Amino acid sequence: MNDERMDRILLGPGPSDCHPDVLRAMASPLLGHLDPAFLAIMNETRERLRALFQTRHSLTLAMSGTGSAGMETLMVNALEPGDKIVVGINGLFGERMADVAARTGAEVIPVRAPWGRILEPEQVRDVLRAHRRVKALAVVHAETSTGVWQPLEDLSRLAREHEALFLVDAVTSLGGVPVQVDDFGVDGCYSGTQKCLGAPPGLSPVTLSPRFEEVLSKRRTKVQSWYLDLTMIRQYWGEERFYHHTAPVTMVYALHAALGLILEEGLERVFRRHLLNGRALQAGLEAMGLKLFAQEGHRLPQLTAVWVPEGVRDEEVRGRLLREYGIEIGGGLGEVKGRIWRLGLMGHSSRRRNVMLLLAALEQILGEAGHPVERGAACAAAEEVYQKSASPDDR
Ligand SMILES: *Cc1c(COP(=O)(O)O)cnc(C)c1O
């Protein structure tokens, strides 16, 4: 396993690099999933998740499974056949939410925006007004397929006005940009461990408001999925400790350690680090003559989508980055497959050294591929962003 081919720098849309402390935590001996020592780690993990989600919701836990399991958890627990849900679709993950929601037997009402653009509150308002008794409004906070950062405040207010639950995909936002669940009035929110949390894929943190819990307690039908049924799972994470399924013990160690590192660094500093590195990378890409894909003013710092320049072959560049520099970046999905790259600076991967290395490598490869570049301009532009930042400990 110590082969050079296995030593990568993960700068794609996830998974991202893990801090060595997280990997070390995973090497700890197993505990039984009802051992008081393990339950103490679970309780602490739960407290740490609340801190990260900036919430007091009592129903906060980590579902077994990747980010998509969190998505499905919200849908199957909130929805019953015949319910109506409005889903924002401006990228691949919005599409997936609509697909998952429709499988519950609910009626999905899509609100669409072009890939690379945000959903405008007016569109959502018009759709909510046009339908009676909408049970939920669901949107993606950080659309990893496009790099768009969706504002939540107005949408949350609209959901409340229409007495709909406000559901948010925070898979790529949690740990990278603020996810203020209580302040934003989010009723259901899920994330994943392998993006900005900096742990391996395998758990999906979820938090539900008392309003969501009320919906859960008033269900007429059983939750369609036995495995994701929160009416049972909350009794394992709660005082009762009822056995439901075996907790993925090692993954909980990893999440516990990853959250510990984030809180130790401090949320403000973590967000500032992501913002600074993302802005430096984006400045460097533009200095190279590349065009950013996402709408200006709504670009995520932790995931940058950029157009593949004219005359350059997508796979050749990604292949060379991987073979010659050990760097993984992501390609485009769906309608922009082969046309954009997705560069991630998430969690432990969000570091100045990675920004500079990626820019230097891209400059070299693109120059050789026939894209006109001014040597050194990209790194200089990124450096300027770092120089302008107030605090030296951001580096
Ligand atoms: C990655 C991702 C998911 C899916 O997570 P998996 O861990 O791949 O199941 C869902 N939503 C968004 C926005 C994502 O970036």
The ligand as a Gaussian input file, in Angstrom:
#p B3LYP/6-31G(d) Opt

LIG

0 1
 C      -21.133000      14.200000      -2.517000
 C      -22.494000      14.791000      -2.430000
 C      -23.628000      14.021000      -2.160000
 C      -23.603000      12.527000      -2.090000
 O      -22.743000      12.065000      -1.132000
 P      -22.149000      10.584000      -1.230000
 O      -21.250000      10.569000      -0.047000
 O      -21.438000      10.495000      -2.534000
 O      -23.273000       9.638000      -1.108000
 C      -24.839000      14.669000      -2.028000
 N      -24.949000      16.003000      -2.167000
 C      -23.876000      16.776000      -2.451000
 C      -24.063000      18.244000      -2.602000
 C      -22.619000      16.187000      -2.589000
 O      -21.571000      16.952000      -2.869000

